[in-house]
């Protein structure tokens, strides 16, 4: 899915998951959007084509009612003019900053050009380290540019919009406007990271070109004189340093670095016309800064275009799964597999309510519990066939049990292998028995939750904590959505 479509689909998701009470976007609106999108794209269209068209219908209808929503969507789009301004300012900076020393005299041991060369070499090393050690995580400059060009959105509009309606509607609106930037940032991070890298590489090249232009423009109006002075270095040592520093310029221009005698002859107070040295300095800037930065900008641009056209939505998330299932004319199927846990009638009611809310319209089947250590019972379950038919497998545990890495961990591993890897496991952990046994013991509850979270995540699954005796449907729906997006913070209340 391309970048524009992915943003619109993400915005539609924020509208429909943020407004859980159906205050701003009703069930009738949801049904209309699905039905109209299905009619427009027709049978046989891909899930992405259906979701894209449906998202546009959602935004077209909610826009007149809630103008702040489309404004927020527009604010999250990358603003190309930001990159153009950054590059132009970088060129102007290079043009005006470089004075090559005071007046019209160039001190060959301390021209600002050398600082530019050293800085870019440091940047190249840091980029290599970041790719190897941090897997390309954006640095501070790149993150700042991303925020300024796309992800910085005004909060005043959200607050004003919230005050203009009732409190509940205002809360729903705030939730939508706060959820959308966070969700989009996760999806767009690879694209925006490559785009910011391209802009910064172009800006660095522009700065260097500005420096070169400044060198020659001022050289036309003034005669620059080259000289050097040092308390500790003699002519031979100075020539050795210049040979290293100006080697790229010598290679690019074909001009040799003057020999020791020539260097000795311009020791202060003596000097000479600086044309040769200016060519070497400009050549070094071109070889060390301009050419590598332009190559890096081309590479980043290629990566950016590829990523912008292939943004992967989390289609295994319940929200997307139920929309696609309805479009394809079939309801989803959920198979719950309890482990050393007996589902009581009350717990079954809470389980059906929670899963029914998270996977709207799905058929829910609860298997007989797998006994402690009896992982062979999995062989009797036909998950392989059902997984191919888009069934979601949900392991169920009781928080009252102490998590055991060998027993519970092996169960999760076996279940994941049997159910297939197409859909990540979301493990339900029921807190009702724990709360009945230790009522009001929040400290013990927190410790036990942490133990279960560590075990479940260690086996590449996501825990969702629920109270099946007193289910919080809003929090459960949010927790399932967060589990699909690998959210960093658990929802509040009795679900996390």
C-alpha positions in Angstrom: 0.0 0.0 0.0 1.4 3.4 -0.9 2.0 6.1 1.6 -1.1 8.2 1.0 -3.4 5.3 1.1 -1.8 3.9 4.3 -2.3 7.3 6.0 -5.9 7.4 5.1 -6.5 3.8 6.3 -4.7 4.6 9.5 -6.9 7.7 10.0 -10.1 5.6 9.4 -8.9 3.1 12.0 -8.2 5.9 14.5 -11.7 7.2 14.0 -13.4 3.8 14.4 -11.3 2.5 17.3 -11.0 5.8 19.1 -14.8 6.4 19.1 -15.7 3.2 20.9 -19.0 4.5 22.1 -20.1 5.4 18.6 -20.7 9.0 19.4 -19.0 10.6 16.4 -19.1 7.6 14.0 -22.1 5.3 14.4 -22.6 1.7 13.6 -24.8 2.8 10.7 -21.8 4.9 9.4 -19.5 1.9 9.7 -21.9 -0.4 7.9 -22.4 2.2 5.1 -18.7 2.6 4.6 -18.1 -1.1 4.3 -21.1 -1.7 2.0 -20.3 1.3 -0.3 -16.6 0.4 -0.5 -17.4 -3.2 -1.4 -19.8 -2.0 -4.2 -17.2 0.4 -5.6 -14.2 -2.0 -5.7 -16.4 -4.9 -6.7 -15.7 -8.6 -6.2 -12.2 -10.0 -6.4 -10.4 -6.8 -5.3 -7.6 -7.1 -2.9 -8.0 -6.4 0.8 -5.8 -3.4 0.5 -7.9 -1.9 -2.3 -11.1 -2.4 -0.3 -9.5 -0.9 2.9 -8.2 2.1 0.9 -11.5 2.9 -0.7 -13.4 2.4 2.5 -11.0 4.7 4.4 -11.6 7.5 1.8 -15.3 7.1 2.3 -14.9 7.4 6.1 -12.9 10.6 5.8 -15.2 12.1 3.2 -18.2 11.5 5.4 -16.7 12.5 8.8 -15.0 15.5 7.4 -18.0 17.9 7.4 -19.0 16.7 10.9 -15.5 16.8 12.4 -13.3 19.1 10.3 -10.4 18.7 12.8 -10.0 15.0 11.6 -9.1 15.8 8.0 -7.0 18.7 9.2 -5.0 16.3 11.3 -4.6 13.9 8.4 -3.3 16.7 6.2 -0.9 17.8 9.0 0.6 14.4 9.2 1.5 14.3 5.5 5.2 15.1 4.7 5.6 18.8 3.7 8.0 18.8 0.7 8.7 22.5 1.0 10.5 21.8 4.3 13.2 19.8 2.6 13.6 22.5 -0.1 13.9 25.2 2.5 16.5 23.2 4.5 18.7 22.7 1.5 18.4 26.3 0.4 19.4 27.5 3.9 22.2 25.1 4.0 23.7 26.5 0.8 23.3 30.0 2.1 25.0 29.0 5.3 28.0 27.6 3.4 28.1 30.7 1.2 28.3 33.2 4.1 30.1 31.3 6.8 33.3 30.5 5.2 35.8 33.3 5.4 38.9 31.0 5.3 40.5 32.9 8.2 40.6 36.6 8.8 40.7 39.1 6.0 42.2 37.8 2.8 44.9 35.6 4.3 44.5 31.9 4.4 46.2 30.1 7.3 46.8 26.7 5.8 46.8 25.0 9.2 43.5 26.4 10.3 41.0 27.0 7.5 37.3 26.4 8.4 37.2 24.0 5.4 39.1 21.5 7.5 36.4 21.6 10.2 33.8 20.8 7.5 35.9 17.9 6.2 36.4 16.5 9.8 32.7 16.9 10.6 31.6 14.9 7.6 34.1 12.2 8.2 32.7 11.9 11.8 29.2 11.7 10.4 30.2 8.9 8.0 31.6 6.9 10.8 28.6 7.5 13.0 26.2 6.5 10.2 28.2 3.2 9.8 28.0 2.6 13.6 24.3 3.4 13.7 23.6 1.0 10.9 25.6 -1.8 12.6 24.8 -1.2 16.2 21.4 0.5 16.2 19.9 -0.9 12.9 19.5 2.5 11.3 17.6 4.2 14.2 17.3 7.9 13.3 19.7 10.3 14.9 18.6 13.5 16.7 18.9 15.7 13.6 16.8 13.3 11.5 14.2 12.9 14.2 13.9 16.7 14.5 13.4 17.1 10.8 10.8 14.4 10.8 8.9 16.1 13.6 9.1 19.5 11.9 8.2 18.2 8.4 5.4 15.8 9.2 4.7 14.6 12.7 4.3 17.9 14.6 0.6 18.5 14.9 -1.1 21.4 16.7 -2.9 20.4 19.9 -4.9 23.6 20.2 -7.4 22.4 17.5 -8.0 19.2 19.3 -8.6 21.0 22.6 -10.9 23.5 21.0 -12.8 20.8 19.2 -13.2 18.9 22.4 -14.7 21.9 24.2 -17.1 22.6 21.4 -19.2 19.5 22.1 -20.3 17.4 25.0 -17.7 15.9 27.3 -18.1 12.3 26.0 -17.9 13.4 22.4 -14.9 15.6 23.3 -13.1 12.6 24.9 -13.7 10.5 21.8 -12.4 13.3 19.6 -9.3 13.7 21.7 -8.7 10.0 21.6 -8.9 10.0 17.8 -6.6 13.0 17.5 -4.0 11.6 19.9 -4.1 8.0 18.5 -3.7 8.9 14.9 -0.2 10.6 15.1 1.2 7.7 17.2 -0.2 5.0 15.0 1.0 6.8 11.8 4.4 7.4 13.3 4.9 3.7 13.8 3.9 2.9 10.3 5.7 5.8 8.6 8.9 5.7 10.5 10.8 3.7 7.8 9.6 6.1 5.1 10.1 9.3 7.0 13.5 8.1 8.2 14.8 7.5 4.7 13.2 10.8 3.5 14.8 12.8 6.3 18.2 11.2 5.6 17.9 12.2 1.9 17.1 15.8 2.8 20.0 16.0 5.3 22.5 14.5 2.9 21.4 17.0 0.2 21.7 19.8 2.9 25.2 18.7 3.7 26.1 18.7 0.0 24.5 22.1 -0.4 26.5 23.5 2.5 29.7 22.2 0.9 28.8 23.7 -2.5 28.1 27.0 -0.7 31.6 26.9 0.8 33.1 26.2 -2.6 31.1 29.0 -4.2 32.1 31.4 -1.5 35.7 30.5 -2.0 35.7 31.4 -5.7 33.3 34.3 -5.5 35.5 36.1 -2.9 38.6 35.0 -4.9 37.3 36.9 -7.9 37.1 40.2 -5.9 40.1 39.8 -3.6 43.5 38.3 -3.8 43.8 35.7 -1.1 47.3 35.0 0.2 48.3 31.6 1.5 50.6 31.4 4.6 51.1 29.4 7.8 52.6 29.8 11.2 53.2 27.4 14.1 55.0 27.3 17.4 55.8 23.6 17.3 55.7 22.4 13.7 58.4 22.9 11.0 57.9 23.0 7.2 58.4 19.3 6.7 55.7 18.4 9.3 53.3 21.0 8.0 53.7 19.6 4.5 53.1 16.0 5.7 49.8 17.2 7.4 48.7 19.1 4.3 49.5 16.1 2.1 47.1 14.0 4.1 44.4 16.6 4.5 44.4 17.7 0.9 45.0 14.3 -0.7 41.3 14.0 -1.8 41.5 17.4 -3.5 44.8 16.5 -5.2 43.2 13.2 -6.4 40.1 15.0 -7.7 41.8 18.0 -9.4 45.1 16.4 -10.4 47.0 19.2 -8.7 49.9 17.9 -6.6 50.4 19.3 -3.0 53.4 21.7 -3.1 56.6 20.2 -1.8 58.5 21.0 1.4 60.5 23.9 -0.1 57.3 25.6 -1.4 55.6 25.2 2.0 58.7 26.6 3.8 58.8 29.6 1.5 55.3 30.8 2.7 55.9 30.6 6.4 54.6 33.8 8.0 55.3 36.6 7.5 55.8 35.4 3.9 52.9 34.3 1.7 51.9 33.6 -1.9 48.9 33.8 -4.1 46.4 31.2 -2.7 44.9 30.0 -6.1 46.6 26.6 -6.0 45.7 26.0 -2.3 42.1 27.1 -3.0 41.8 24.6 -5.8 43.1 21.9 -3.5 40.7 22.9 -0.7 37.7 23.0 -3.0 38.7 19.7 -4.5 38.9 18.1 -1.0 35.5 19.5 -0.1 34.1 18.1 -3.3 35.7 14.7 -2.9 35.0 14.2 0.9 31.6 16.0 1.2 29.8 16.7 -2.1 30.2 13.5 -4.0 29.7 11.1 -1.0 26.7 13.1 0.2 25.0 13.1 -3.2 25.6 9.3 -3.5 24.1 8.8 0.0 21.1 11.1 -1.0 20.5 8.9 -4.1 20.6 5.8 -2.0 18.3 7.2 0.6 15.9 8.4 -2.1 15.8 5.0 -3.7 15.1 3.4 -0.2 12.4 6.1 0.4 10.6 5.5 -2.9 10.6 1.7 -2.3 9.3 2.1 1.3 6.7 4.8 0.4 5.1 2.4 -2.1 5.2 -0.7 0.2 3.9 0.4 3.6 2.6 -2.8 5.3 -0.5 -2.4 7.5 -0.9 -4.7 10.5 -3.6 -6.7 8.8 -3.6 -9.3 11.5 -5.1 -6.8 13.9 -8.7 -7.6 14.8 -9.9 -4.3 13.3 -8.6 -5.1 9.8 -9.4 -8.8 10.0 -13.1 -8.3 10.7 -13.4 -5.6 8.0 -11.7 -7.9 5.4 -13.7 -10.9 6.6 -17.0 -9.1 6.0 -15.9 -7.9 2.6 -15.0 -11.5 1.6 -18.4 -12.6 2.9 -17.3 -14.8 5.8 -17.1 -14.3 9.5 -13.9 -14.9 11.3 -13.3 -17.8 13.6 -11.7 -17.7 17.0 -10.4 -20.8 18.8 -9.6 -20.4 22.4 -7.3 -23.0 24.0 -7.2 -22.9 27.8 -4.1 -24.3 29.5 -4.6 -25.9 33.0 -7.6 -23.6 33.3 -11.3 -24.4 33.4 -13.6 -21.9 31.8 -16.7 -21.5 34.1 -20.1 -20.4 32.6 -19.5 -16.9 34.0 -16.0 -16.7 32.6 -17.4 -18.0 29.2 -19.9 -15.1 29.1 -17.1 -12.6 29.7 -14.9 -14.4 27.2 -17.6 -14.2 24.5 -18.2 -10.6 25.2 -14.5 -9.6 25.0 -13.7 -11.6 21.9 -17.0 -10.6 20.3 -16.0 -7.0 20.8 -12.5 -7.4 19.6 -13.4 -9.7 16.6 -16.8 -8.4 15.7 -19.0 -11.2 14.2 -16.5 -14.0 14.8 -17.5 -17.5 15.7 -15.9 -18.4 19.0 -14.9 -22.0 20.0 -13.4 -22.9 23.3 -11.5 -26.2 23.4 -11.3 -28.5 26.3 -8.4 -27.3 28.6 -5.0 -28.8 28.0 -3.8 -30.4 31.3 -0.6 -29.3 33.0 2.3 -30.8 31.1 0.0 -32.6 28.5 1.2 -30.7 25.5 0.7 -33.8 23.4 -3.0 -32.9 23.5 -2.3 -30.3 20.8 -1.7 -33.1 18.3 -5.4 -33.9 18.5 -6.5 -30.4 17.5 -6.8 -29.6 13.8 -5.1 -26.2 13.9 -3.1 -26.7 10.7 -6.3 -26.9 8.6 -8.1 -24.1 10.4 -5.1 -21.8 10.4 -5.2 -21.9 6.6 -8.9 -20.8 6.8 -8.0 -17.6 8.6 -8.8 -18.9 12.1 -7.3 -17.0 15.1 -5.9 -19.2 17.9 -6.0 -17.6 21.4 -4.3 -19.3 24.3 -6.0 -18.7 27.7 -4.3 -18.8 31.1 -5.3 -18.0 34.6 -3.4 -15.3 36.4 -3.8 -17.2 39.7 -1.3 -19.8 38.4 2.4 -19.1 38.7 3.9 -18.9 35.2 6.3 -21.7 34.5 8.7 -21.3 31.6 8.9 -25.0 30.9 5.2 -25.8 31.1 3.5 -22.6 29.9 6.4 -21.7 27.6 6.4 -25.0 25.8 2.7 -24.8 25.4 3.0 -21.4 23.8 5.8 -22.6 21.5 3.8 -25.7 20.5 0.6 -23.7 19.9 2.4 -21.1 17.8 4.1 -23.8 15.7 0.8 -25.8 15.2 -1.4 -22.7 14.5 1.1 -21.4 11.9 3.1 -18.2 11.9 0.7 -16.1 9.8 -1.0 -14.5 12.8 0.9 -13.7 16.0 -0.5 -15.2 19.1 -2.3 -13.0 21.6 -2.5 -14.7 24.9 -5.5 -14.0 27.3 -4.7 -14.0 31.0 -7.8 -14.1 33.2 -7.5 -12.1 36.4 -10.8 -13.0 37.9 -9.6 -16.0 40.0 -6.6 -14.0 41.2 -8.8 -11.1 42.3 -11.2 -13.4 44.1 -8.3 -15.0 46.0 -6.4 -11.8 46.8 -9.0 -9.0 46.6 -7.5 -5.5 46.7 -3.9 -6.7 46.7 -2.7 -4.4 43.9 1.0 -4.9 44.6 0.7 -8.7 44.3 -1.4 -8.2 41.1 1.3 -6.0 39.6 4.1 -8.5 40.4 2.1 -11.4 39.0 1.2 -9.5 35.8 4.9 -8.7 35.3 5.8 -12.3 35.7 3.2 -13.4 33.1 4.2 -10.6 30.7 7.8 -11.6 30.8 7.0 -15.2 30.1 4.5 -14.6 27.3 6.7 -12.0 25.5 9.7 -14.3 25.8 7.9 -16.8 23.7 7.0 -14.2 21.0 3.4 -13.7 22.0 1.5 -10.7 23.4 -0.3 -10.9 26.7 -3.7 -9.3 27.2 -4.9 -9.2 30.8 -8.7 -9.4 31.3 -11.1 -9.9 34.1 -13.6 -12.4 32.7 -15.9 -12.0 35.7 -16.2 -8.3 35.2 -15.1 -7.6 31.6 -14.2 -4.1 30.5 -15.1 -4.3 26.8 -13.7 -0.9 25.9 -10.3 -1.6 27.5 -10.3 -5.2 26.0 -10.8 -3.8 22.5 -8.0 -1.3 23.0 -5.7 -4.0 24.4 -6.3 -6.3 21.4 -5.6 -3.4 19.0 -2.5 -2.5 21.0 -1.2 -6.1 20.9 -1.3 -6.1 17.1 0.7 -2.8 17.0 3.2 -3.9 19.7 2.2 -0.9 21.8 4.6 0.2 24.5 2.1 1.0 27.2 -0.8 -1.2 28.4 -4.3 0.2 28.5 -5.7 1.3 31.8 -8.1 -0.4 34.0 -8.5 -4.1 34.3 -7.1 -4.8 30.9 -3.5 -4.2 30.0 
